[in-house]
């Protein structure tokens, strides 16, 4: 695994710990659906399904995390969530 992949895995591990610490149950990590894509983390918060896109950055200027989720990416995540259900 290259450094970028290792950084991504590290971020996903931190995110999963954070969700678990907040009382959520992590159901899946790195769930793939053919060529459509991958959901980084699927979790449950009570009766609510939580689909997480994890972005890990080394530093630099702060950018709101939602800035990394384009409308196309949001639509792809929605389609993936429908397939996961």
C-alpha positions as a Markdown table, in Angstrom:
| # | Residue | x | y | z |
|---|---|---|---|---|
| 1 | Unk | 0.0 | 0.0 | 0.0 |
| 2 | Unk | 1.4 | 3.4 | -0.9 |
| 3 | Unk | 1.5 | 6.4 | 1.5 |
| 4 | Unk | -1.7 | 7.9 | 0.2 |
| 5 | Unk | -3.6 | 4.6 | 0.7 |
| 6 | Unk | -2.1 | 4.2 | 4.2 |
| 7 | Unk | -3.2 | 7.8 | 5.0 |
| 8 | Unk | -6.7 | 7.0 | 3.8 |
| 9 | Unk | -7.0 | 3.8 | 5.8 |
| 10 | Unk | -5.7 | 5.7 | 8.9 |
| 11 | Unk | -8.4 | 8.3 | 8.4 |
| 12 | Unk | -11.1 | 5.7 | 8.0 |
| 13 | Unk | -9.9 | 3.9 | 11.2 |
| 14 | Unk | -10.1 | 7.2 | 13.1 |
| 15 | Unk | -13.6 | 8.0 | 11.7 |
| 16 | Unk | -14.8 | 4.5 | 12.7 |
| 17 | Unk | -13.5 | 4.9 | 16.2 |
| 18 | Unk | -15.2 | 8.4 | 16.4 |
| 19 | Unk | -18.5 | 7.0 | 15.3 |
| 20 | Unk | -18.3 | 4.0 | 17.7 |
| 21 | Unk | -17.3 | 6.4 | 20.5 |
| 22 | Unk | -20.4 | 8.5 | 19.7 |
| 23 | Unk | -22.5 | 5.4 | 20.3 |
| 24 | Unk | -23.0 | 4.3 | 16.7 |
| 25 | Unk | -22.6 | 0.8 | 15.4 |
| 26 | Unk | -20.3 | 0.4 | 12.4 |
| 27 | Unk | -21.9 | -2.1 | 10.0 |
| 28 | Unk | -19.5 | -2.1 | 7.0 |
| 29 | Unk | -16.2 | -0.6 | 6.0 |
| 30 | Unk | -15.1 | -0.1 | 2.4 |
| 31 | Unk | -18.2 | -1.6 | 0.9 |
| 32 | Unk | -17.9 | -1.9 | -2.8 |
| 33 | Unk | -20.7 | -2.2 | -5.4 |
| 34 | Unk | -19.2 | -3.1 | -8.8 |
| 35 | Unk | -18.2 | -0.2 | -10.8 |
| 36 | Unk | -20.4 | 2.3 | -9.1 |
| 37 | Unk | -18.0 | 2.9 | -6.3 |
| 38 | Unk | -17.4 | 2.4 | -2.6 |
| 39 | Unk | -18.9 | 3.5 | 0.7 |
| 40 | Unk | -16.1 | 4.2 | 3.2 |
| 41 | Unk | -18.3 | 3.5 | 6.3 |
| 42 | Unk | -21.9 | 2.4 | 6.8 |
| 43 | Unk | -23.0 | 2.8 | 10.4 |
| 44 | Unk | -26.3 | 2.8 | 12.4 |
| 45 | Unk | -27.3 | 5.5 | 14.8 |
| 46 | Unk | -30.4 | 4.1 | 16.5 |
| 47 | Unk | -32.9 | 3.7 | 13.6 |
| 48 | Unk | -30.9 | 5.9 | 11.2 |
| 49 | Unk | -28.5 | 4.6 | 8.6 |
| 50 | Unk | -25.4 | 6.7 | 8.3 |
| 51 | Unk | -23.3 | 6.6 | 5.1 |
| 52 | Unk | -19.8 | 8.2 | 5.6 |
| 53 | Unk | -17.4 | 9.5 | 3.0 |
| 54 | Unk | -14.0 | 9.9 | 4.8 |
| 55 | Unk | -11.5 | 12.4 | 3.6 |
| 56 | Unk | -8.1 | 12.5 | 5.2 |
| 57 | Unk | -5.8 | 15.5 | 4.7 |
| 58 | Unk | -2.3 | 16.1 | 6.0 |
| 59 | Unk | -2.6 | 19.7 | 6.7 |
| 60 | Unk | -2.6 | 23.0 | 4.9 |
| 61 | Unk | -5.4 | 25.4 | 4.8 |
| 62 | Unk | -8.6 | 24.3 | 6.5 |
| 63 | Unk | -11.5 | 23.5 | 4.1 |
| 64 | Unk | -14.9 | 22.5 | 5.2 |
| 65 | Unk | -15.3 | 18.7 | 4.7 |
| 66 | Unk | -18.4 | 19.1 | 2.7 |
| 67 | Unk | -16.4 | 21.1 | 0.1 |
| 68 | Unk | -14.8 | 17.7 | -0.9 |
| 69 | Unk | -18.2 | 16.2 | -1.7 |
| 70 | Unk | -19.3 | 17.4 | -5.1 |
| 71 | Unk | -22.9 | 17.0 | -6.3 |
| 72 | Unk | -21.8 | 14.1 | -8.5 |
| 73 | Unk | -20.1 | 12.4 | -5.5 |
| 74 | Unk | -23.2 | 13.0 | -3.3 |
| 75 | Unk | -25.4 | 11.4 | -6.0 |
| 76 | Unk | -23.1 | 8.4 | -6.3 |
| 77 | Unk | -23.2 | 8.0 | -2.5 |
| 78 | Unk | -27.0 | 8.1 | -2.6 |
| 79 | Unk | -27.1 | 5.4 | -5.3 |
| 80 | Unk | -24.7 | 3.3 | -3.3 |
| 81 | Unk | -26.7 | 3.7 | -0.1 |
| 82 | Unk | -29.9 | 2.5 | -2.0 |
| 83 | Unk | -28.0 | -0.6 | -3.2 |
| 84 | Unk | -26.7 | -1.3 | 0.3 |
| 85 | Unk | -30.2 | -1.2 | 1.7 |
